[in-house]
């Protein structure tokens, strides 16, 4: 059995049923409950003036012919309204009202672009994915929603859980789960499973019969994102200044002394 634990650029492109307080109704009632629940915890992020948290991304596969994959990387977020500074693996991002800077430390490159229009809650990983599943693809999934608990000291986690219907051919993911702390309304975990189809290789493409069989087999993969160590860090505006990485001279962006060997590329309009 092979196991790997490596940083992957995949993460830069970007993931037990309880019977207490679970909404198991199918159709519009459950869909409305899921939408309202998502709206409530995203509204919490939108309303907080400043927030920091850590994330752990894990991508793992099923086991086929004793083969499986496992990749993990960590990151951290510091958010303040439309300003943000966060890291994913070896890539560091900084955004303020006027600019977005992405620093690729491994490649020693800095990309400068215009900032997207968004607020704190928009940075939450996979937020747009949940919005899409609850609108365009809601009919493709069976849906469970948990919003209450009988004993917060024992069970404090609520969830929205979508499982693709067995006969469905349109759903993007096999399964999507978002868990959150009911009392604080903070997300604790996002996880989704998808199927990666086999490559359909011929003996010419892959002469090894064993390797060909493995590569032609569809694989189930799961991306899990865990949200850890929430805290309320109120940093000064200097933390969100692009001058931590670059400066502007005669209309040309240049790296600061600390990153003097980095190449700077501008994609600004």
C-alpha positions as CSV (number, residue, x, y, z in Angstrom):
1,X,0.0,0.0,0.0
2,X,1.5,3.3,-1.1
3,X,0.9,6.5,0.9
4,X,2.0,10.0,0.0
5,X,2.0,13.2,2.0
6,X,3.1,16.1,-0.2
7,X,2.2,19.7,-0.9
8,X,0.2,19.9,-4.1
9,X,-0.6,22.7,-6.4
10,X,-4.1,21.3,-6.6
11,X,-4.9,23.1,-3.4
12,X,-3.7,26.4,-4.8
13,X,-6.5,26.5,-7.5
14,X,-8.4,26.5,-6.2
15,X,-12.3,19.4,0.5
16,X,-22.0,9.9,11.4
17,X,-25.6,11.0,10.9
18,X,-27.1,12.4,14.1
19,X,-30.8,11.8,14.8
20,X,-31.2,14.9,17.0
21,X,-32.6,17.9,15.3
22,X,-32.1,16.6,11.8
23,X,-34.3,17.8,9.0
24,X,-34.9,14.8,6.7
25,X,-37.7,16.2,4.5
26,X,-37.0,16.2,0.8
27,X,-38.0,18.8,-1.6
28,X,-38.6,22.5,-1.1
29,X,-38.8,22.5,2.7
30,X,-35.4,20.9,3.1
31,X,-33.9,23.1,0.3
32,X,-35.2,26.3,2.0
33,X,-33.8,25.1,5.3
34,X,-30.4,24.5,3.7
35,X,-30.4,27.9,2.0
36,X,-31.4,29.7,5.2
37,X,-28.8,27.8,7.3
38,X,-26.0,28.7,4.8
39,X,-27.2,32.3,4.6
40,X,-27.0,32.5,8.4
41,X,-23.5,31.3,8.9
42,X,-22.1,33.2,5.8
43,X,-23.8,36.3,7.2
44,X,-21.8,35.8,10.4
45,X,-18.6,36.0,8.4
46,X,-19.8,39.0,6.4
47,X,-20.6,40.9,9.6
48,X,-17.3,40.3,11.5
49,X,-15.0,43.3,11.1
50,X,-11.8,41.2,11.5
51,X,-11.2,37.5,11.7
52,X,-8.3,35.0,11.5
53,X,-8.3,31.2,11.2
54,X,-6.1,28.3,10.0
55,X,-7.1,25.8,7.4
56,X,-5.9,22.3,6.5
57,X,-6.6,20.9,3.0
58,X,-6.5,17.1,2.6
59,X,-7.1,15.3,-0.7
60,X,-7.3,11.5,-0.6
61,X,-8.5,8.7,-2.9
62,X,-10.2,5.3,-2.5
63,X,-8.0,2.2,-2.5
64,X,-7.8,0.3,-5.8
65,X,-5.4,-2.6,-6.3
66,X,-3.6,-1.5,-3.1
67,X,-3.0,1.9,-4.6
68,X,-4.2,5.1,-2.9
69,X,-3.1,8.8,-2.7
70,X,-3.0,11.2,0.2
71,X,-2.0,14.9,0.0
72,X,-2.2,17.6,2.5
73,X,-1.3,21.3,2.8
74,X,-2.0,24.0,5.4
75,X,-2.9,27.6,5.2
76,X,-4.0,30.6,7.2
77,X,-6.4,33.5,6.7
78,X,-6.5,37.0,8.2
79,X,-9.5,39.0,7.0
80,X,-10.6,42.6,7.6
81,X,-13.6,43.8,5.5
82,X,-12.3,43.9,1.9
83,X,-8.7,43.5,3.1
84,X,-7.2,40.0,3.4
85,X,-3.9,38.3,3.8
86,X,-3.7,34.5,3.5
87,X,-1.4,31.6,2.7
88,X,-2.0,28.3,1.0
89,X,1.0,26.1,0.9
90,X,4.0,28.1,-0.4
91,X,1.7,30.8,-2.0
92,X,0.9,34.0,-0.1
93,X,-1.9,36.4,-1.0
94,X,-2.5,40.0,0.0
95,X,-5.5,42.0,-1.0
96,X,-6.6,45.5,-0.1
97,X,-9.1,48.0,-1.6
98,X,-6.8,48.7,-4.6
99,X,-4.7,45.6,-5.4
100,X,-4.3,41.9,-5.2
101,X,-0.8,40.4,-4.8
102,X,0.0,36.7,-5.1
103,X,3.5,35.7,-4.1
104,X,4.7,32.2,-5.3
105,X,7.7,31.6,-3.1
106,X,8.8,28.4,-4.6
107,X,8.9,29.9,-8.1
108,X,10.1,33.3,-6.8
109,X,7.3,35.1,-8.7
110,X,4.9,37.9,-7.8
111,X,1.6,38.4,-9.7
112,X,-0.1,41.8,-9.3
113,X,-3.7,42.1,-10.4
114,X,-6.9,44.1,-9.6
115,X,-8.8,43.0,-6.5
116,X,-12.2,41.3,-6.8
117,X,-15.1,43.1,-5.2
118,X,-15.9,41.1,-2.1
119,X,-16.1,41.2,1.7
120,X,-14.8,39.0,4.5
121,X,-17.4,36.2,4.0
122,X,-16.5,35.9,0.3
123,X,-13.1,34.5,1.2
124,X,-14.5,31.4,2.9
125,X,-13.2,28.4,0.8
126,X,-15.9,26.7,-1.4
127,X,-18.6,29.3,-0.6
128,X,-19.5,29.6,-4.2
129,X,-19.6,25.8,-4.6
130,X,-22.3,25.5,-2.0
131,X,-24.3,28.4,-3.5
132,X,-24.2,26.7,-6.9
133,X,-25.2,23.3,-5.5
134,X,-28.2,24.8,-3.7
135,X,-29.4,26.6,-6.8
136,X,-28.5,25.1,-10.2
137,X,-28.0,21.5,-9.0
138,X,-30.4,21.1,-6.0
139,X,-32.6,18.6,-7.8
140,X,-29.7,16.3,-8.3
141,X,-29.2,15.7,-4.6
142,X,-30.9,14.2,-1.5
143,X,-30.5,16.8,1.2
144,X,-30.2,16.6,5.0
145,X,-29.9,19.7,7.3
146,X,-29.1,19.7,11.0
147,X,-29.5,23.1,12.8
148,X,-30.2,22.2,16.5
149,X,-28.8,20.0,19.2
150,X,-30.2,18.6,22.5
151,X,-27.0,19.0,24.4
152,X,-24.4,21.6,23.1
153,X,-21.8,20.2,25.6
154,X,-21.9,16.8,23.8
155,X,-22.9,17.7,20.3
156,X,-22.3,21.2,18.9
157,X,-22.0,20.5,15.2
158,X,-24.7,21.2,12.6
159,X,-24.5,20.4,8.9
160,X,-25.8,20.7,5.4
161,X,-25.3,17.3,3.7
162,X,-26.0,16.6,0.0
163,X,-25.7,13.2,-1.6
164,X,-26.2,12.7,-5.3
165,X,-29.2,10.7,-6.3
166,X,-28.4,7.3,-7.6
167,X,-29.9,7.9,-11.1
168,X,-28.6,11.4,-11.5
169,X,-26.2,12.3,-14.2
170,X,-25.9,16.1,-13.8
171,X,-24.6,16.5,-10.2
172,X,-21.0,17.7,-10.0
173,X,-20.1,15.8,-6.8
174,X,-21.0,12.5,-5.3
175,X,-21.3,14.0,-1.9
176,X,-20.9,17.5,-0.3
177,X,-20.9,18.2,3.4
178,X,-20.5,21.5,5.3
179,X,-20.3,21.3,9.0
180,X,-20.5,24.3,11.4
181,X,-20.6,25.1,15.1
182,X,-24.3,25.7,15.9
183,X,-23.7,28.2,18.7
184,X,-21.0,30.3,17.1
185,X,-22.2,29.9,13.5
186,X,-18.6,29.2,12.3
187,X,-17.8,26.6,9.7
188,X,-15.6,23.7,11.0
189,X,-15.3,21.5,8.0
190,X,-16.1,21.3,4.3
191,X,-15.8,18.0,2.4
192,X,-16.8,16.8,-1.0
193,X,-16.3,13.6,-2.9
194,X,-16.0,13.3,-6.7
195,X,-15.2,10.6,-9.2
196,X,-12.2,10.9,-11.4
197,X,-12.8,8.9,-14.6
198,X,-10.3,6.4,-16.0
199,X,-8.0,7.5,-18.8
200,X,-9.1,4.9,-21.4
201,X,-5.5,4.1,-22.4
202,X,-4.6,1.5,-24.9
203,X,-1.7,-1.0,-24.8
204,X,0.1,1.5,-27.1
205,X,-0.4,4.3,-24.7
206,X,0.6,2.3,-21.6
207,X,2.4,-1.0,-22.4
208,X,2.3,-2.2,-18.8
209,X,-0.9,-4.2,-18.2
210,X,-0.9,-3.5,-14.5
211,X,-0.3,0.2,-14.8
212,X,-2.9,0.4,-17.6
213,X,-5.5,-1.3,-15.6
214,X,-4.9,1.1,-12.7
215,X,-4.9,4.2,-14.9
216,X,-8.1,3.1,-16.7
217,X,-10.0,2.6,-13.4
218,X,-12.3,5.4,-12.2
219,X,-11.3,6.7,-8.8
220,X,-13.3,8.3,-6.0
221,X,-11.5,11.2,-4.4
222,X,-12.3,13.4,-1.4
223,X,-11.2,17.0,-0.7
224,X,-11.5,17.9,3.0
225,X,-11.0,21.4,4.3
226,X,-10.8,21.9,8.1
227,X,-11.2,25.3,9.7
228,X,-9.1,25.6,12.9
229,X,-8.1,28.1,15.6
230,X,-10.6,30.9,15.0
231,X,-9.4,34.1,16.5
232,X,-10.2,37.8,16.3
233,X,-6.9,39.5,15.3
234,X,-7.2,43.2,14.7
235,X,-4.1,44.1,12.7
236,X,-3.1,47.5,11.6
237,X,-3.5,48.5,7.9
238,X,0.2,48.1,7.4
239,X,-0.3,44.3,7.4
240,X,-2.5,44.7,4.3
241,X,-0.2,47.0,2.4
242,X,1.2,45.9,-1.0
243,X,4.5,47.5,0.1
244,X,5.2,44.4,2.1
245,X,6.1,42.8,-1.2
246,X,6.3,45.4,-4.0
247,X,6.7,49.1,-4.7
248,X,5.9,51.2,-7.8
249,X,8.5,53.1,-9.7
250,X,7.7,55.0,-12.9
251,X,4.6,52.8,-13.4
252,X,6.5,49.6,-13.0
253,X,6.1,47.2,-10.0
254,X,9.3,46.1,-8.4
255,X,10.0,43.7,-5.5
256,X,11.1,45.0,-2.1
257,X,14.6,44.2,-0.9
258,X,13.4,41.0,0.9
259,X,12.2,39.6,-2.4
260,X,14.7,41.2,-4.7
261,X,15.3,38.0,-6.7
262,X,11.5,37.5,-7.4
263,X,10.1,38.3,-10.9
264,X,7.1,40.6,-10.8
265,X,4.3,40.3,-13.4
266,X,1.4,42.7,-13.6
267,X,-2.0,41.6,-14.8
268,X,-3.8,44.8,-13.9
269,X,-6.3,46.4,-16.3
